[in-house]
């Protein structure tokens, strides 16, 4: 199974986005995290469908 690696900058950016969503509405960051996880799972299931960076 392929692995996905995130740069430190990407992880900091994701953390900032999570905090931003939570400021917009309580619990909204949870919805964002679910969508992020779903996207990562889709990439892992079908890695050739996505561009490598």
Rosetta blueprint (number, residue, H / E / L):
1 X L
2 X L
3 X L
4 X L
5 X L
6 X L
7 X L
8 X H
9 X H
10 X H
11 X H
12 X H
13 X H
14 X H
15 X H
16 X H
17 X H
18 X H
19 X H
20 X H
21 X H
22 X H
23 X H
24 X H
25 X L
26 X L
27 X L
28 X H
29 X H
30 X H
31 X H
32 X H
33 X H
34 X H
35 X H
36 X H
37 X H
38 X H
39 X H
40 X H
41 X H
42 X H
43 X H
44 X H
45 X H
46 X L
47 X H
48 X H
49 X H
50 X L
51 X L
52 X L
53 X L
